[in-house]
Amino acid sequence: MPELPEVEAARRVIERVAVGRRVVEVRCADDRIVFQGASPAQVRRALLG
């Protein structure tokens, strides 16, 4: 599990490059640890648009 400073650094990068833009493609591996309770397809659907 990532530590809070790593999460905050990732959030800042995403904010800088993605806020105000549309997500048109999502690629994610079938990783049961990262996506606990959600399938890769569910993650893609949630993030697109």
N, C-alpha and C positions, 0 to 999 in steps of 0.2 A: 504494500500500500504506500502511495507517495506521501511524503511529509508536507505539511502546510506550506513552507516556502516554495517547494516545487510546484504545488498546485497554483499558488499565487503567481509565480513566474509564467506558467502556462496560460493562466487567465489573462495576464497582461498582453502576451503575444497574440492570443485570439482576439482580444479587444482591439488591438492595433490593426490587425489585418482583416478581420471578419465583420466587425460591427457595421451595420448598414449595407452589407452585401448579402446576396442570396446564395444559399448552399445548393449546388446543382448536382453534386456527386459525393457519395460517402462510401468509403471502403473500410471494412473492419473485419478482423479475423474472428473466428469462432472461439473466443476466449472466455471460458466459464468463470474465471476469476475476475476479470475486468468487468464483464457484463453480467454480473450476478442478477438473476431474475429477469433477464431480457435476452432474446435471441439477437443475432446480428441483424436480421431482417427488421425486427422491432426498433433497434437503434437507428438503422437507416431511415425508416419511415418517420421517426421522431425528429430527425435532424434535417431532412430535406425540406426545401422551400423557405 
